[in-house]
């Protein structure tokens, strides 16, 4: 699943991710986290299970016009 925001793209890989769609659509999701696949057997089998989560910028951040001290 890939979610697109104004400045970021969020890639989510796992199982049963479609169950997250209503919460995402209604902005009721506060956070997501991934777990190693070895923990999936401990889940109920009905809930979503995320094994990979990546957040990437869509565009370079705008220049602030302030010089860096680096």
PDB file of N, CA, C, O and CB in Angstrom:
ATOM      1  N   UNK A   1       0.867  -1.159   0.000  1.00  0.00           N
ATOM      2  CA  UNK A   1       0.000   0.000   0.000  1.00  0.00           C
ATOM      3  C   UNK A   1       0.912   1.220   0.000  1.00  0.00           C
ATOM      4  O   UNK A   1       1.924   1.253   0.701  1.00  0.00           O
ATOM      5  CB  UNK A   1      -0.986  -0.001   1.232  1.00  0.00           C
ATOM      6  N   UNK A   2       0.545   2.216  -0.791  1.00  0.00           N
ATOM      7  CA  UNK A   2       1.298   3.471  -0.821  1.00  0.00           C
ATOM      8  C   UNK A   2       0.326   4.611  -0.560  1.00  0.00           C
ATOM      9  O   UNK A   2      -0.708   4.719  -1.219  1.00  0.00           O
ATOM     10  CB  UNK A   2       2.042   3.664  -2.191  1.00  0.00           C
ATOM     11  N   UNK A   3       0.661   5.455   0.400  1.00  0.00           N
ATOM     12  CA  UNK A   3      -0.145   6.623   0.726  1.00  0.00           C
ATOM     13  C   UNK A   3       0.616   7.858   0.260  1.00  0.00           C
ATOM     14  O   UNK A   3       1.826   7.956   0.468  1.00  0.00           O
ATOM     15  CB  UNK A   3      -0.463   6.694   2.261  1.00  0.00           C
ATOM     16  N   UNK A   4      -0.078   8.794  -0.365  1.00  0.00           N
ATOM     17  CA  UNK A   4       0.546  10.014  -0.845  1.00  0.00           C
ATOM     18  C   UNK A   4       0.006  11.206  -0.071  1.00  0.00           C
ATOM     19  O   UNK A   4      -1.206  11.382   0.053  1.00  0.00           O
ATOM     20  CB  UNK A   4       0.308  10.194  -2.352  1.00  0.00           C
ATOM     21  N   UNK A   5       0.905  12.012   0.440  1.00  0.00           N
ATOM     22  CA  UNK A   5       0.567  13.243   1.140  1.00  0.00           C
ATOM     23  C   UNK A   5       1.182  14.393   0.358  1.00  0.00           C
ATOM     24  O   UNK A   5       1.877  14.158  -0.631  1.00  0.00           O
ATOM     25  CB  UNK A   5       1.072  13.224   2.628  1.00  0.00           C
ATOM     26  N   UNK A   6       0.946  15.612   0.771  1.00  0.00           N
ATOM     27  CA  UNK A   6       1.439  16.770   0.029  1.00  0.00           C
ATOM     28  C   UNK A   6       2.950  16.714  -0.179  1.00  0.00           C
ATOM     29  O   UNK A   6       3.436  17.029  -1.265  1.00  0.00           O
ATOM     30  CB  UNK A   6       1.067  18.051   0.756  1.00  0.00           C
ATOM     31  N   UNK A   7       3.687  16.322   0.838  1.00  0.00           N
ATOM     32  CA  UNK A   7       5.147  16.346   0.746  1.00  0.00           C
ATOM     33  C   UNK A   7       5.811  14.992   0.958  1.00  0.00           C
ATOM     34  O   UNK A   7       7.033  14.888   0.854  1.00  0.00           O
ATOM     35  CB  UNK A   7       5.687  17.307   1.740  1.00  0.00           C
ATOM     36  N   UNK A   8       5.039  13.959   1.252  1.00  0.00           N
ATOM     37  CA  UNK A   8       5.631  12.660   1.564  1.00  0.00           C
ATOM     38  C   UNK A   8       4.859  11.507   0.937  1.00  0.00           C
ATOM     39  O   UNK A   8       3.666  11.605   0.651  1.00  0.00           O
ATOM     40  CB  UNK A   8       5.701  12.471   3.064  1.00  0.00           C
ATOM     41  N   UNK A   9       5.570  10.434   0.739  1.00  0.00           N
ATOM     42  CA  UNK A   9       4.995   9.178   0.264  1.00  0.00           C
ATOM     43  C   UNK A   9       5.280   8.141   1.346  1.00  0.00           C
ATOM     44  O   UNK A   9       6.410   8.041   1.826  1.00  0.00           O
ATOM     45  CB  UNK A   9       5.593   8.742  -1.148  1.00  0.00           C
ATOM     46  N   UNK A  10       4.273   7.376   1.728  1.00  0.00           N
ATOM     47  CA  UNK A  10       4.437   6.353   2.761  1.00  0.00           C
ATOM     48  C   UNK A  10       4.163   4.989   2.132  1.00  0.00           C
ATOM     49  O   UNK A  10       3.063   4.732   1.643  1.00  0.00           O
ATOM     50  CB  UNK A  10       3.484   6.615   3.981  1.00  0.00           C
ATOM     51  N   UNK A  11       5.164   4.128   2.149  1.00  0.00           N
ATOM     52  CA  UNK A  11       5.020   2.771   1.616  1.00  0.00           C
ATOM     53  C   UNK A  11       4.844   1.813   2.788  1.00  0.00           C
ATOM     54  O   UNK A  11       5.632   1.813   3.733  1.00  0.00           O
ATOM     55  CB  UNK A  11       6.257   2.366   0.740  1.00  0.00           C
ATOM     56  N   UNK A  12       3.791   0.993   2.707  1.00  0.00           N
ATOM     57  CA  UNK A  12       3.472   0.043   3.765  1.00  0.00           C
ATOM     58  C   UNK A  12       3.374  -1.339   3.131  1.00  0.00           C
ATOM     59  O   UNK A  12       2.634  -1.533   2.167  1.00  0.00           O
ATOM     60  CB  UNK A  12       2.141   0.428   4.506  1.00  0.00           C
ATOM     61  N   UNK A  13       4.112  -2.287   3.664  1.00  0.00           N
ATOM     62  CA  UNK A  13       4.009  -3.675   3.195  1.00  0.00           C
ATOM     63  C   UNK A  13       3.638  -4.566   4.359  1.00  0.00           C
ATOM     64  O   UNK A  13       4.171  -4.426   5.460  1.00  0.00           O
ATOM     65  CB  UNK A  13       5.335  -4.153   2.546  1.00  0.00           C
ATOM     66  N   UNK A  14       2.722  -5.483   4.110  1.00  0.00           N
ATOM     67  CA  UNK A  14       2.305  -6.403   5.152  1.00  0.00           C
ATOM     68  C   UNK A  14       1.101  -7.212   4.703  1.00  0.00           C
ATOM     69  O   UNK A  14       0.892  -7.441   3.511  1.00  0.00           O
ATOM     70  CB  UNK A  14       1.987  -5.647   6.435  1.00  0.00           C
ATOM     71  N   UNK A  15       0.325  -7.635   5.668  1.00  0.00           N
ATOM     72  CA  UNK A  15      -0.855  -8.461   5.403  1.00  0.00           C
ATOM     73  C   UNK A  15      -2.084  -7.800   5.995  1.00  0.00           C
ATOM     74  O   UNK A  15      -2.016  -7.100   7.006  1.00  0.00           O
ATOM     75  CB  UNK A  15      -0.677  -9.885   5.980  1.00  0.00           C
ATOM     76  N   UNK A  16      -3.215  -8.041   5.337  1.00  0.00           N
ATOM     77  CA  UNK A  16      -4.521  -7.529   5.773  1.00  0.00           C
ATOM     78  C   UNK A  16      -4.535  -5.998   5.912  1.00  0.00           C
ATOM     79  O   UNK A  16      -5.181  -5.454   6.808  1.00  0.00           O
ATOM     80  CB  UNK A  16      -4.907  -8.169   7.107  1.00  0.00           C
ATOM     81  N   UNK A  17      -3.823  -5.322   5.024  1.00  0.00           N
ATOM     82  CA  UNK A  17      -3.718  -3.866   5.104  1.00  0.00           C
ATOM     83  C   UNK A  17      -5.011  -3.166   4.713  1.00  0.00           C
ATOM     84  O   UNK A  17      -5.236  -2.024   5.112  1.00  0.00           O
ATOM     85  CB  UNK A  17      -2.596  -3.381   4.222  1.00  0.00           C
ATOM     86  N   UNK A  18      -5.855  -3.823   3.948  1.00  0.00           N
ATOM     87  CA  UNK A  18      -7.122  -3.195   3.551  1.00  0.00           C
ATOM     88  C   UNK A  18      -8.004  -2.890   4.765  1.00  0.00           C
ATOM     89  O   UNK A  18      -8.873  -2.022   4.691  1.00  0.00           O
ATOM     90  CB  UNK A  18      -7.879  -4.104   2.571  1.00  0.00           C
ATOM     91  N   UNK A  19      -7.792  -3.585   5.865  1.00  0.00           N
ATOM     92  CA  UNK A  19      -8.575  -3.296   7.072  1.00  0.00           C
ATOM     93  C   UNK A  19      -8.228  -1.926   7.652  1.00  0.00           C
ATOM     94  O   UNK A  19      -8.978  -1.399   8.474  1.00  0.00           O
ATOM     95  CB  UNK A  19      -8.341  -4.381   8.128  1.00  0.00           C
ATOM     96  N   UNK A  20      -7.106  -1.344   7.236  1.00  0.00           N
ATOM     97  CA  UNK A  20      -6.717  -0.008   7.695  1.00  0.00           C
ATOM     98  C   UNK A  20      -7.411   1.107   6.914  1.00  0.00           C
ATOM     99  O   UNK A  20      -7.454   2.248   7.374  1.00  0.00           O
ATOM    100  CB  UNK A  20      -5.215   0.156   7.586  1.00  0.00           C
ATOM    101  N   UNK A  21      -7.947   0.791   5.751  1.00  0.00           N
ATOM    102  CA  UNK A  21      -8.489   1.814   4.850  1.00  0.00           C
ATOM    103  C   UNK A  21      -9.550   2.713   5.484  1.00  0.00           C
ATOM    104  O   UNK A  21      -9.468   3.928   5.308  1.00  0.00           O
ATOM    105  CB  UNK A  21      -9.074   1.151   3.646  1.00  0.00           C
ATOM    106  N   UNK A  22     -10.535   2.193   6.207  1.00  0.00           N
ATOM    107  CA  UNK A  22     -11.518   3.098   6.816  1.00  0.00           C
ATOM    108  C   UNK A  22     -10.878   4.094   7.799  1.00  0.00           C
ATOM    109  O   UNK A  22     -11.238   5.271   7.802  1.00  0.00           O
ATOM    110  CB  UNK A  22     -12.587   2.283   7.539  1.00  0.00           C
ATOM    111  N   UNK A  23      -9.960   3.644   8.608  1.00  0.00           N
ATOM    112  CA  UNK A  23      -9.298   4.536   9.574  1.00  0.00           C
ATOM    113  C   UNK A  23      -8.449   5.582   8.853  1.00  0.00           C
ATOM    114  O   UNK A  23      -8.394   6.736   9.277  1.00  0.00           O
ATOM    115  CB  UNK A  23      -8.417   3.720  10.550  1.00  0.00           C
ATOM    116  N   UNK A  24      -7.792   5.184   7.773  1.00  0.00           N
ATOM    117  CA  UNK A  24      -6.993   6.130   6.990  1.00  0.00           C
ATOM    118  C   UNK A  24      -7.915   7.160   6.334  1.00  0.00           C
ATOM    119  O   UNK A  24      -7.643   8.359   6.399  1.00  0.00           O
ATOM    120  CB  UNK A  24      -6.148   5.384   5.912  1.00  0.00           C
ATOM    121  N   UNK A  25      -8.978   6.715   5.716  1.00  0.00           N
ATOM    122  CA  UNK A  25      -9.899   7.608   5.012  1.00  0.00           C
ATOM    123  C   UNK A  25     -10.561   8.620   5.946  1.00  0.00           C
ATOM    124  O   UNK A  25     -10.862   9.739   5.533  1.00  0.00           O
ATOM    125  CB  UNK A  25     -10.965   6.795   4.306  1.00  0.00           C
ATOM    126  N   UNK A  26     -10.786   8.234   7.193  1.00  0.00           N
ATOM    127  CA  UNK A  26     -11.444   9.120   8.152  1.00  0.00           C
ATOM    128  C   UNK A  26     -10.447   9.863   9.039  1.00  0.00           C
ATOM    129  O   UNK A  26     -10.843  10.528   9.997  1.00  0.00           O
ATOM    130  CB  UNK A  26     -12.400   8.324   9.016  1.00  0.00           C
ATOM    131  N   UNK A  27      -9.146   9.752   8.723  1.00  0.00           N
ATOM    132  CA  UNK A  27      -8.083  10.416   9.497  1.00  0.00           C
ATOM    133  C   UNK A  27      -8.121  10.018  10.973  1.00  0.00           C
ATOM    134  O   UNK A  27      -7.858  10.849  11.842  1.00  0.00           O
ATOM    135  CB  UNK A  27      -8.210  11.939   9.370  1.00  0.00           C
ATOM    136  N   UNK A  28      -8.441   8.770  11.261  1.00  0.00           N
ATOM    137  CA  UNK A  28      -8.498   8.272  12.632  1.00  0.00           C
ATOM    138  C   UNK A  28      -7.240   7.511  13.035  1.00  0.00           C
ATOM    139  O   UNK A  28      -7.146   7.007  14.154  1.00  0.00           O
ATOM    140  CB  UNK A  28      -9.701   7.383  12.803  1.00  0.00           C
ATOM    141  N   UNK A  29      -6.293   7.430  12.140  1.00  0.00           N
ATOM    142  CA  UNK A  29      -5.079   6.670  12.412  1.00  0.00           C
ATOM    143  C   UNK A  29      -4.037   7.596  13.028  1.00  0.00           C
ATOM    144  O   UNK A  29      -3.648   8.588  12.412  1.00  0.00           O
ATOM    145  CB  UNK A  29      -4.533   6.007  11.118  1.00  0.00           C
ATOM    146  N   UNK A  30      -3.588   7.281  14.227  1.00  0.00           N
ATOM    147  CA  UNK A  30      -2.592   8.120  14.903  1.00  0.00           C
ATOM    148  C   UNK A  30      -1.170   7.730  14.567  1.00  0.00           C
ATOM    149  O   UNK A  30      -0.297   8.591  14.463  1.00  0.00           O
ATOM    150  CB  UNK A  30      -2.786   8.053  16.390  1.00  0.00           C
ATOM    151  N   UNK A  31      -0.928   6.449  14.396  1.00  0.00           N
ATOM    152  CA  UNK A  31       0.434   6.002  14.119  1.00  0.00           C
ATOM    153  C   UNK A  31       0.414   4.604  13.516  1.00  0.00           C
ATOM    154  O   UNK A  31      -0.578   3.880  13.603  1.00  0.00           O
ATOM    155  CB  UNK A  31       1.287   6.022  15.403  1.00  0.00           C
ATOM    156  N   UNK A  32       1.528   4.249  12.908  1.00  0.00           N
ATOM    157  CA  UNK A  32       1.748   2.911  12.371  1.00  0.00           C
ATOM    158  C   UNK A  32       3.132   2.469  12.801  1.00  0.00           C
ATOM    159  O   UNK A  32       4.005   3.300  13.049  1.00  0.00           O
ATOM    160  CB  UNK A  32       1.600   2.880  10.812  1.00  0.00           C
ATOM    161  N   UNK A  33       3.334   1.170  12.891  1.00  0.00           N
ATOM    162  CA  UNK A  33       4.672   0.657  13.159  1.00  0.00           C
ATOM    163  C   UNK A  33       4.811  -0.699  12.495  1.00  0.00           C
ATOM    164  O   UNK A  33       3.835  -1.423  12.298  1.00  0.00           O
ATOM    165  CB  UNK A  33       4.946   0.560  14.687  1.00  0.00           C
ATOM    166  N   UNK A  34       6.027  -1.017  12.161  1.00  0.00           N
ATOM    167  CA  UNK A  34       6.300  -2.318  11.563  1.00  0.00           C
ATOM    168  C   UNK A  34       6.923  -3.231  12.602  1.00  0.00           C
ATOM    169  O   UNK A  34       7.532  -2.778  13.571  1.00  0.00           O
ATOM    170  CB  UNK A  34       7.225  -2.180  10.334  1.00  0.00           C
ATOM    171  N   UNK A  35       6.759  -4.515  12.382  1.00  0.00           N
ATOM    172  CA  UNK A  35       7.353  -5.531  13.245  1.00  0.00           C
ATOM    173  C   UNK A  35       8.041  -6.568  12.379  1.00  0.00           C
ATOM    174  O   UNK A  35       7.632  -6.786  11.238  1.00  0.00           O
ATOM    175  CB  UNK A  35       6.284  -6.193  14.156  1.00  0.00           C
ATOM    176  N   UNK A  36       9.078  -7.212  12.898  1.00  0.00           N
ATOM    177  CA  UNK A  36       9.690  -8.306  12.139  1.00  0.00           C
ATOM    178  C   UNK A  36       8.660  -9.406  11.869  1.00  0.00           C
ATOM    179  O   UNK A  36       7.780  -9.661  12.691  1.00  0.00           O
ATOM    180  CB  UNK A  36      10.909  -8.884  12.903  1.00  0.00           C
ATOM    181  N   UNK A  37       8.780 -10.042  10.726  1.00  0.00           N
ATOM    182  CA  UNK A  37       7.835 -11.088  10.313  1.00  0.00           C
ATOM    183  C   UNK A  37       7.729 -12.217  11.332  1.00  0.00           C
ATOM    184  O   UNK A  37       6.699 -12.888  11.398  1.00  0.00           O
ATOM    185  CB  UNK A  37       8.249 -11.658   8.970  1.00  0.00           C
ATOM    186  N   UNK A  38       8.773 -12.438  12.124  1.00  0.00           N
ATOM    187  CA  UNK A  38       8.727 -13.533  13.100  1.00  0.00           C
ATOM    188  C   UNK A  38       7.635 -13.339  14.159  1.00  0.00           C
ATOM    189  O   UNK A  38       7.260 -14.294  14.839  1.00  0.00           O
ATOM    190  CB  UNK A  38      10.078 -13.667  13.784  1.00  0.00           C
ATOM    191  N   UNK A  39       7.119 -12.101  14.303  1.00  0.00           N
ATOM    192  CA  UNK A  39       6.073 -11.841  15.297  1.00  0.00           C
ATOM    193  C   UNK A  39       4.660 -12.059  14.753  1.00  0.00           C
ATOM    194  O   UNK A  39       3.697 -12.021  15.518  1.00  0.00           O
ATOM    195  CB  UNK A  39       6.199 -10.427  15.808  1.00  0.00           C
ATOM    196  N   UNK A  40       4.526 -12.282  13.464  1.00  0.00           N
ATOM    197  CA  UNK A  40       3.189 -12.459  12.899  1.00  0.00           C
ATOM    198  C   UNK A  40       2.416 -13.624  13.517  1.00  0.00           C
ATOM    199  O   UNK A  40       1.212 -13.484  13.731  1.00  0.00           O
ATOM    200  CB  UNK A  40       3.295 -12.666  11.415  1.00  0.00           C
ATOM    201  N   UNK A  41       3.039 -14.759  13.815  1.00  0.00           N
ATOM    202  CA  UNK A  41       2.263 -15.847  14.435  1.00  0.00           C
ATOM    203  C   UNK A  41       1.594 -15.455  15.758  1.00  0.00           C
ATOM    204  O   UNK A  41       0.637 -16.104  16.180  1.00  0.00           O
ATOM    205  CB  UNK A  41       3.163 -17.034  14.673  1.00  0.00           C
ATOM    206  N   UNK A  42       2.086 -14.409  16.409  1.00  0.00           N
ATOM    207  CA  UNK A  42       1.497 -13.968  17.670  1.00  0.00           C
ATOM    208  C   UNK A  42       0.273 -13.080  17.459  1.00  0.00           C
ATOM    209  O   UNK A  42      -0.457 -12.800  18.411  1.00  0.00           O
ATOM    210  CB  UNK A  42       2.531 -13.226  18.490  1.00  0.00           C
ATOM    211  N   UNK A  43       0.040 -12.634  16.227  1.00  0.00           N
ATOM    212  CA  UNK A  43      -1.122 -11.784  15.964  1.00  0.00           C
ATOM    213  C   UNK A  43      -2.384 -12.645  15.910  1.00  0.00           C
ATOM    214  O   UNK A  43      -2.317 -13.874  15.866  1.00  0.00           O
ATOM    215  CB  UNK A  43      -0.941 -10.992  14.634  1.00  0.00           C
ATOM    216  N   UNK A  44      -3.534 -11.972  15.915  1.00  0.00           N
ATOM    217  CA  UNK A  44      -4.804 -12.701  15.925  1.00  0.00           C
ATOM    218  C   UNK A  44      -5.148 -13.301  14.571  1.00  0.00           C
ATOM    219  O   UNK A  44      -6.003 -14.182  14.485  1.00  0.00           O
ATOM    220  CB  UNK A  44      -5.918 -11.788  16.365  1.00  0.00           C
ATOM    221  N   UNK A  45      -4.494 -12.835  13.514  1.00  0.00           N
ATOM    222  CA  UNK A  45      -4.802 -13.311  12.177  1.00  0.00           C
ATOM    223  C   UNK A  45      -5.894 -12.504  11.509  1.00  0.00           C
ATOM    224  O   UNK A  45      -6.158 -12.692  10.322  1.00  0.00           O
ATOM    225  CB  UNK A  45      -5.201 -14.748  12.226  1.00  0.00           C
ATOM    226  N   UNK A  46      -6.534 -11.609  12.244  1.00  0.00           N
ATOM    227  CA  UNK A  46      -7.582 -10.752  11.676  1.00  0.00           C
ATOM    228  C   UNK A  46      -7.120  -9.307  11.573  1.00  0.00           C
ATOM    229  O   UNK A  46      -7.679  -8.526  10.802  1.00  0.00           O
ATOM    230  CB  UNK A  46      -8.855 -10.832  12.522  1.00  0.00           C
ATOM    231  N   UNK A  47      -6.115  -8.953  12.339  1.00  0.00           N
ATOM    232  CA  UNK A  47      -5.644  -7.567  12.354  1.00  0.00           C
ATOM    233  C   UNK A  47      -4.547  -7.363  11.306  1.00  0.00           C
ATOM    234  O   UNK A  47      -3.897  -8.322  10.891  1.00  0.00           O
ATOM    235  CB  UNK A  47      -5.121  -7.189  13.759  1.00  0.00           C
ATOM    236  N   UNK A  48      -4.344  -6.113  10.879  1.00  0.00           N
ATOM    237  CA  UNK A  48      -3.277  -5.862   9.910  1.00  0.00           C
ATOM    238  C   UNK A  48      -1.914  -6.127  10.542  1.00  0.00           C
ATOM    239  O   UNK A  48      -1.723  -5.946  11.745  1.00  0.00           O
ATOM    240  CB  UNK A  48      -3.350  -4.413   9.383  1.00  0.00           C
ATOM    241  N   UNK A  49      -0.978  -6.559   9.711  1.00  0.00           N
ATOM    242  CA  UNK A  49       0.374  -6.821  10.197  1.00  0.00           C
ATOM    243  C   UNK A  49       1.341  -6.158   9.224  1.00  0.00           C
ATOM    244  O   UNK A  49       1.383  -6.520   8.048  1.00  0.00           O
ATOM    245  CB  UNK A  49       0.658  -8.369  10.330  1.00  0.00           C
ATOM    246  N   UNK A  50       2.119  -5.188   9.705  1.00  0.00           N
ATOM    247  CA  UNK A  50       3.039  -4.417   8.876  1.00  0.00           C
ATOM    248  C   UNK A  50       4.463  -4.920   9.087  1.00  0.00           C
ATOM    249  O   UNK A  50       4.962  -4.959  10.211  1.00  0.00           O
ATOM    250  CB  UNK A  50       2.941  -2.906   9.202  1.00  0.00           C
ATOM    251  N   UNK A  51       5.109  -5.305   7.981  1.00  0.00           N
ATOM    252  CA  UNK A  51       6.499  -5.778   8.065  1.00  0.00           C
ATOM    253  C   UNK A  51       7.479  -4.749   7.520  1.00  0.00           C
ATOM    254  O   UNK A  51       8.680  -4.855   7.768  1.00  0.00           O
ATOM    255  CB  UNK A  51       6.658  -7.092   7.303  1.00  0.00           C
ATOM    256  N   UNK A  52       6.985  -3.742   6.772  1.00  0.00           N
ATOM    257  CA  UNK A  52       7.866  -2.716   6.214  1.00  0.00           C
ATOM    258  C   UNK A  52       7.110  -1.401   6.137  1.00  0.00           C
ATOM    259  O   UNK A  52       5.963  -1.347   5.694  1.00  0.00           O
ATOM    260  CB  UNK A  52       8.394  -3.130   4.812  1.00  0.00           C
ATOM    261  N   UNK A  53       7.776  -0.347   6.575  1.00  0.00           N
ATOM    262  CA  UNK A  53       7.191   0.984   6.558  1.00  0.00           C
ATOM    263  C   UNK A  53       8.284   1.958   6.144  1.00  0.00           C
ATOM    264  O   UNK A  53       9.327   2.022   6.794  1.00  0.00           O
ATOM    265  CB  UNK A  53       6.580   1.366   7.952  1.00  0.00           C
ATOM    266  N   UNK A  54       8.067   2.714   5.078  1.00  0.00           N
ATOM    267  CA  UNK A  54       9.061   3.677   4.603  1.00  0.00           C
ATOM    268  C   UNK A  54       8.381   4.998   4.299  1.00  0.00           C
ATOM    269  O   UNK A  54       7.317   5.030   3.682  1.00  0.00           O
ATOM    270  CB  UNK A  54       9.799   3.146   3.352  1.00  0.00           C
ATOM    271  N   UNK A  55       8.998   6.089   4.733  1.00  0.00           N
ATOM    272  CA  UNK A  55       8.499   7.436   4.473  1.00  0.00           C
ATOM    273  C   UNK A  55       9.552   8.159   3.643  1.00  0.00           C
ATOM    274  O   UNK A  55      10.717   8.246   4.033  1.00  0.00           O
ATOM    275  CB  UNK A  55       8.188   8.212   5.809  1.00  0.00           C
ATOM    276  N   UNK A  56       9.125   8.678   2.492  1.00  0.00           N
ATOM    277  CA  UNK A  56      10.050   9.370   1.598  1.00  0.00           C
ATOM    278  C   UNK A  56       9.480  10.735   1.232  1.00  0.00           C
ATOM    279  O   UNK A  56       8.271  10.870   1.045  1.00  0.00           O
ATOM    280  CB  UNK A  56      10.322   8.532   0.323  1.00  0.00           C
ATOM    281  N   UNK A  57      10.345  11.752   1.129  1.00  0.00           N
ATOM    282  CA  UNK A  57       9.860  13.063   0.679  1.00  0.00           C
ATOM    283  C   UNK A  57       9.457  13.003  -0.786  1.00  0.00           C
ATOM    284  O   UNK A  57      10.099  12.316  -1.580  1.00  0.00           O
ATOM    285  CB  UNK A  57      10.937  14.149   0.892  1.00  0.00           C
ATOM    286  N   UNK A  58       8.401  13.716  -1.146  1.00  0.00           N
ATOM    287  CA  UNK A  58       7.941  13.762  -2.532  1.00  0.00           C
ATOM    288  C   UNK A  58       8.749  14.770  -3.344  1.00  0.00           C
ATOM    289  O   UNK A  58       9.035  14.548  -4.521  1.00  0.00           O
ATOM    290  CB  UNK A  58       6.450  14.115  -2.588  1.00  0.00           C
ATOM    291  N   UNK A  59       9.110  15.867  -2.711  1.00  0.00           N
ATOM    292  CA  UNK A  59       9.874  16.911  -3.380  1.00  0.00           C
ATOM    293  C   UNK A  59      10.952  17.400  -2.420  1.00  0.00           C
ATOM    294  O   UNK A  59      10.831  17.219  -1.208  1.00  0.00           O
ATOM    295  CB  UNK A  59       8.950  18.088  -3.842  1.00  0.00           C
ATOM    296  N   UNK A  60      11.997  18.013  -2.949  1.00  0.00           N
ATOM    297  CA  UNK A  60      12.990  18.573  -2.033  1.00  0.00           C
ATOM    298  C   UNK A  60      12.351  19.661  -1.175  1.00  0.00           C
ATOM    299  O   UNK A  60      11.473  20.383  -1.649  1.00  0.00           O
ATOM    300  CB  UNK A  60      14.202  19.140  -2.814  1.00  0.00           C
ATOM    301  N   UNK A  61      12.780  19.787   0.075  1.00  0.00           N
ATOM    302  CA  UNK A  61      12.202  20.826   0.930  1.00  0.00           C
ATOM    303  C   UNK A  61      12.527  22.207   0.352  1.00  0.00           C
ATOM    304  O   UNK A  61      13.576  22.387  -0.266  1.00  0.00           O
ATOM    305  CB  UNK A  61      12.736  20.702   2.388  1.00  0.00           C
ATOM    306  N   UNK A  62      11.642  23.171   0.548  1.00  0.00           N
ATOM    307  CA  UNK A  62      11.884  24.521   0.016  1.00  0.00           C
ATOM    308  C   UNK A  62      13.080  25.180   0.697  1.00  0.00           C
ATOM    309  O   UNK A  62      13.357  24.939   1.872  1.00  0.00           O
ATOM    310  CB  UNK A  62      10.635  25.398   0.192  1.00  0.00           C
ATOM    311  N   UNK A  63      13.757  25.989  -0.042  1.00  0.00           N
ATOM    312  CA  UNK A  63      14.907  26.727   0.504  1.00  0.00           C
ATOM    313  C   UNK A  63      14.400  27.778   1.483  1.00  0.00           C
ATOM    314  O   UNK A  63      13.428  28.485   1.217  1.00  0.00           O
ATOM    315  CB  UNK A  63      15.747  27.396  -0.637  1.00  0.00           C
ATOM    316  N   UNK A  64      15.082  27.862   2.623  1.00  0.00           N
ATOM    317  CA  UNK A  64      14.680  28.857   3.628  1.00  0.00           C
ATOM    318  C   UNK A  64      15.366  30.178   3.416  1.00  0.00           C
ATOM    319  O   UNK A  64      14.958  31.187   3.992  1.00  0.00           O
ATOM    320  CB  UNK A  64      14.977  28.356   5.021  1.00  0.00           C
ATOM    321  N   UNK A  65      16.423  30.197   2.585  1.00  0.00           N
ATOM    322  CA  UNK A  65      17.160  31.428   2.380  1.00  0.00           C
ATOM    323  C   UNK A  65      18.163  31.715   3.487  1.00  0.00           C
ATOM    324  O   UNK A  65      18.831  32.749   3.486  1.00  0.00           O
ATOM    325  CB  UNK A  65      16.208  32.568   2.261  1.00  0.00           C
ATOM    326  N   UNK A  66      18.257  30.785   4.432  1.00  0.00           N
ATOM    327  CA  UNK A  66      19.190  30.951   5.550  1.00  0.00           C
ATOM    328  C   UNK A  66      20.407  30.089   5.273  1.00  0.00           C
ATOM    329  O   UNK A  66      20.287  28.905   4.960  1.00  0.00           O
ATOM    330  CB  UNK A  66      18.527  30.568   6.921  1.00  0.00           C
ATOM    331  N   UNK A  67      21.583  30.696   5.393  1.00  0.00           N
ATOM    332  CA  UNK A  67      22.823  29.971   5.150  1.00  0.00           C
ATOM    333  C   UNK A  67      23.072  28.961   6.256  1.00  0.00           C
ATOM    334  O   UNK A  67      22.822  29.234   7.429  1.00  0.00           O
ATOM    335  CB  UNK A  67      24.004  30.939   5.039  1.00  0.00           C
ATOM    336  N   UNK A  68      23.567  27.788   5.871  1.00  0.00           N
ATOM    337  CA  UNK A  68      23.893  26.741   6.834  1.00  0.00           C
ATOM    338  C   UNK A  68      25.280  26.962   7.389  1.00  0.00           C
ATOM    339  O   UNK A  68      26.150  27.497   6.702  1.00  0.00           O
ATOM    340  CB  UNK A  68      23.791  25.355   6.192  1.00  0.00           C
ATOM    341  N   UNK A  69      25.495  26.556   8.620  1.00  0.00           N
ATOM    342  CA  UNK A  69      26.819  26.694   9.241  1.00  0.00           C
ATOM    343  C   UNK A  69      27.694  25.479   8.986  1.00  0.00           C
ATOM    344  O   UNK A  69      28.808  25.406   9.505  1.00  0.00           O
ATOM    345  CB  UNK A  69      26.679  26.914  10.739  1.00  0.00           C
ATOM    346  N   UNK A  70      27.209  24.511   8.186  1.00  0.00           N
ATOM    347  CA  UNK A  70      27.976  23.303   7.909  1.00  0.00           C
ATOM    348  C   UNK A  70      29.154  23.574   7.026  1.00  0.00           C
ATOM    349  O   UNK A  70      29.905  22.655   6.699  1.00  0.00           O
ATOM    350  CB  UNK A  70      27.110  22.266   7.280  1.00  0.00           C
TER     351      UNK A  70
END
